Amino acid sequence: MARKDDMETIPAAGPQHLPYRRRPRLQSFLVAGVVLGLVVGGLVGYLGPDAPGSSALQEVILLATIGAVLGGFLGSIAYLVADRLSTPDQR
């Protein structure tokens, strides 16, 4: 017969707590940055001073496109910062 101190105890079955990390979605950041840059660039082109030798529509299209590219770039940087902040400190 086995002694009491030789027996192995098994912990009772119950819920296990696993770490869950919510990651930001890249697509949301990129779309928000592009749309915001498009709107800001379009407004600057529409409300800004007229450039000689080009129509107002050309200015709006050019500045909206540049704003969309810069907005996408800034949105990707914001995503990287949010992703870095969402990771737990693993030292």
Salt bridges, closest charged atoms under 4 A:
ASP5 OD1 - ARG3 NE 3.47
ASP6 OD2 - ARG3 NE 3.67
ASP83 OD1 - ARG21 NH2 2.72
ASP83 OD1 - ARG23 NE 3.59
ASP89 OD1 - ARG91 NE 3.27
